[in-house]
Amino acid sequence: MTSWIGDFFDFLVGVGEAITPGTGEKTNRTSEMPLVRIEDLPDSSRTWVFGADHSLDEGATDLLLREVDRFLAQWHAHGSPLTTARDWKYGRFLTVAVDQSTAGASGCSIDGLFRSLKALESRLGASLVPRGLVFYKDAKGAIQSVDREQFTALSGEGKIKPTTRVFDPTVTTLGEWRARFELDAASSWHSGLLRDQQPV
């Protein structure tokens, strides 16, 4: 397990100390990098988006952001603190970004990050790493999540249209996140899931 994954797991399960890689000994981090606004990071920043399978209430949101902020403030790569930011949107989407122009996050294993977030699920009462869900905004403005087959079926029923707002958690940089995280279905890869006969 790489150092940042090990640290992330420790923080998300509520352990305030990090395990020094290769030694098994716990050490206290003393050099912290404060979070910056996500608006201040460059487009090239490495980015991960996690969509919850349902909206988090205030208590779960506070828990999630507290643990994530605590980890990000002490996230190091090769001994150097990383410049990081996060965003929480619509009560459903956690975005984590790292500015790699000065120091890159070592061992960036998305699978390890998924496992770490899953360790927090029982405390949140929600999953932040559901598989195969498509996220969209319904006619009342609420965020919904369904599988691809349901998305296509709903488009055939006229409940999802080319103008329906959809969300793309597959973006990998802040530039992509800013440009296409939230788009009309017709302008996103989601257009391939719409029924051909669905009128514009």
N, C-alpha and C positions, 0 to 999 in steps of 0.2 A: 504494500500500500504506500503510495507516495506521500510526502510530508503534508501537502495541503489537503489531501483527502482525509488523512488521519486526523488532522486538526479539525476539519469541518465536521467529521463524525463526532469527535469529542464535544464540540460546542453545541451541536444540534441535539445531543442527548443530555445536555445540561451539565457537562463537565467543564469546569473553568480552567483546567490545565491542559497543556498539550504534551503529547508523548514525543520525545526527541527521536527521530528516525534512527534505527539501527541500534539504539541503546535500551529501549523499553523504559527509560527513566522519564519521569514527569518533570517538566521545567516550566517556570512562569515566564511568559513573554513580557518584556518590559518596553520594547520599542513599538509604539502603535502608530498607525497611519490613519488619521481621521478620514471618515467618508467625505466624498465630494458630491456635489449635485450631478446627477446623470447628464444634465444638460451641458456640463463643463467638460465631459470626456470627449475625445475625438471619435470620428466615425469608425476608425480602425479598431476600436476597443473590442476585445473578445467578449461575446455576449451569450448568455444562456437565459431562456425563458421557460418558466414552469407554470402550467395552468392547473389550478385546483379543479377537482371534479364537481365541486359545488362551492358556493360562496362561503367565505369564512366570516364568522361573527367577530365582534370587537375583541373578545377575549382571545380567540385563536389568532387573530391578526396581530395583536400585541405580542403574543408569545413568539410567533414566527419572526416578526421583524426584530424583536429584541435579540433572539438567538442568531439571526443572520447578521445583524449589525455588530454583535460582539465578535463573531468570527471574522468578518471583513476588516474590522479595525486592527486585527492581529494577523492577517493573512500575509505570510512571507514567502518569498522564493529565493533560495540560496542565501538566506540571511537578510535579504532586503525587503522592506515593506512594500506592498503593492498599492497602487492608486486605484481605488475601487469605488463603485457606486451601485445603488440598487433602486428599483422602482416597484411600487405596488399599485396596481391599477384595477379598478372595477371590483375589488374584493376577490379577484380570481387569479391575477397574473403577477408572479414574481419575476422580475428581470434583474440579473446580476451581470455587471460589466467590469472588466479589468482593462486599464490602459496599459498596453504592452509596449508602448513606444520607449519607455525608460527601463522597465523590468517586466519580463514575461512570467506568467504563472507557470511554474514547472509541473510536469506530470498532469497535464490537463485531460484527465480521463472523465468524460461525461458520464460513463457508467458508474464510476465511483461517486460522483456528485449525486446521481440518482439514488444510489444506495444510502447516502447520507441523509438526503431529504426524506426517504422512506422511513428512516429511523425516527422521524419526528411525527409521522402520520397518526399514531395512536393518541398522541397528545393534542393534535390539531382536530381530530375527528374528520379528516379529509385527506385525500391523496393529492400530492403535488406532482406526481409522476404517472398519471394514468396513461395507458397505452391506447392509441388509435382513436382518441376523441377529436372531434371537430368542434371548434368554438365559434359561435355566432351570436349576434344580437337580435332578439326577436322584435316583433312589431311594437311591443310595449317598452323596449329599451333594456330588457333584462338579458344577461348573458346566459346562454344555454350551451350545453355540450352533449353531443350525440355521436354515434359511430358513423362511418362513411355511408353505410347503407341507409341508415335513417335520414341522414342529410339529403341524400338523393331522393328518397321517398317524400320527404317534406317539400322538396322543390317541385316534385310532380304534383303535389297537392296545392301548390301556390303559396305555401307558408314560408318558403325561402325563395327569394327572387334574386336576379342579378344585382340589384341595388342593396341587398341585405349586407350589413357590415359583418365581416368575418375577421378572424385573428390567426396569425401565422406564428406559432411558437418555434418554428424551425429556423428562424433567423440566427445567424452566428456572429454578426458584427452589429455595432450600434448604428452604422450607416444603413444596414438592411432594416434594422428595427425601426428607425426613424422613417424609412421610406415605405415599408410594406407590412409592418406588424398588423395594422388595422386598415383594411381596404374594403371596397365593395367587392362582393363575390365575383363579379364579372372581370375584375382587374387582378384577381389573385389566382393561385393554383386551384382554388376551390371551384373555379368555373368548370373544370373537368368533371365535377361531381353533379353539376346541374343537369336536369333533364333537358334534352334538346328542344322539346316542345314548350318549355317554359317561356312565356312571352317576356320581352324586355319591358 
